[in-house]
Amino acid sequence: MRDYELAVLLSASPAGGSKDSKNGANVVTEAVKKVDGQIVKTDERGAKTLAYPIRKTTEASLVVFHVALAADSVGQLDHSL
């Protein structure tokens, strides 16, 4: 198993709030478990202003997952996300 970092921008909209972020984090967690990996550590870096709007959103929550995976599972994880 090798160690990898997976940085993800999750919705930080005022309408959804932290509920959207939790759902996004759960999607990543389930995808990692599906390819027989494990999440070693999760760093929530907070809300960040985006350089340009994505789907009319200018702010997102940055979460960095420290993941242990087999080298051949990286492609499967990339495809599932």
N, C-alpha and C positions, 0 to 999 in steps of 0.2 A: 504494500500500500504506500502511496505517495501522498504528500500534503499539497493541497491546492487552496487558493483563495478565490472565492466567487463573490464579486461585487454586484449588487442588485439595486436598482432604483425602484422603489415602491411608491404607489400613489399616496400623496399626502394632502389630498383635497379636503377642504373644510367640511364638505358634505359627508364624506366617508370617514374621515379622521383615522384613528389608529386601527379601527376595525378592518379597513382595506389593507393596511400594512400587515396586520396579523394574518389575514387570509393569504397574502402574497408570500409571507415567510413560511406558512404551512405548506404552500405549493412547492416551494424549494426544498423544504425538509422531506416531504414525501417523495420527491423526485430523487433525492440523494439516497434515501432508504431503498428505493426501487432498484437502484443499480448496485446494491450491496455496499454502499459507502456509509460513512458516519460523519456527523457534524461534530467537530472538536470544540469549536468556539464560535460565538456569534457576537459581532460588534455592531451595535446600532449607532451610527454616526450622526443621526438627527436629520432635520430638514435642511435641504440644500436648494439654492436657487439655480435653475437650469440656465445654461448659456443661450438656449433657444427653446421655444415652446414645443412640447411633444403632446399631440392631441389636445391642444389648447390649454395645456397645463404648464405652469412656469416654476412649480416647486415640487420636489419629490424627497422622499426619505431614503437615505443611503444606508444599506445594511451589507456588511461584509461577513460572509460565512467562511470559516476555516474548515476545510473538508478533507477527509482521508479517503482516497479512492484507489482502486487498481488502475493502472495506466490505460488498460483497454476499455475501461468504463467511462472515460471522459467523453468520448464521442456519443455514447448513448445518453449521457446526462445533457450534453449540449443539444441533442436532437429533441429530448423530452421537454426542455425549457423553451 
